[in-house]
Amino acid sequence: MTAVLDALSDGAGSLAEVGRRTGLRADVVQAAAEQLVRMGRAQDCVLQFGCPAKGCGGCALSCALRR
């Protein structure tokens, strides 16, 4: 789990990328990630690419840019 957490902390943006960085099998990465979420050490979130269909203003980036 430490290798998975380290990869996530170092900026791995997906579980596939965690697997590439750590050399762990996908099922091991998935299980470790699920355990880290249960322990409160990581968050399960979906990253959205591109702008929403209804236009700008609803994503985390737009919130950060308003500050």
N, C-alpha and C positions, 0 to 999 in steps of 0.2 A: 504494500500500500504506500510505503514511503516513496518509492520510485514514481508511482502514479501521481501522488500529491506534488512531488518535486517538479515533474513535467508540467503539470497544470499551473503551478506557481511560476514556472519559467516561461509561461505564455502559450503552451500547447492549446490550440483552439478547438480540438475535437479529440474524441477517444481514439480515432484512427491515428492522429498525430502523436498522441501519447504512446500508442503501440510502436510507432516508428522510432520515436525517441528512446524508448526503454527496451525495445526488443522483445516485449512481452506479447503473448498471444492475445487476440481480440477478446476471447472469453475471460481471460484473467484480468485484463484492463477493465472490462465491463463490471465484473464482480467487485474489483477493488473500488471502482468509482461509485458503485451502488452502496458499498459499505461506508465510504467516506461521506456520502450524502446522509446516510442514516446517522452517522456520528456527528453530523453538523460541521464537518471539516471542509466540505465542498458543497456547491449549489448545483442543482440540475437546472439548466436553462437552455432555451432554444435561441440561437442567434439568427437574426433576420438579416438577409443581405438585400440591398436595394431599398428603394423607397416604397412605402405602403401605397396601395391602389388609390386610397382617398387623398393622397398628397402628403406633404411634409407637416411635421409637427407632433407626431405621436411616438417617436422612438427615443431611446436614451440619448442618442447623439444630439437630437434637436433640443432636448432638455439641457444638456451640457452647454450647448452653444448660446442658450438664452441667458446664462449667468454673466 
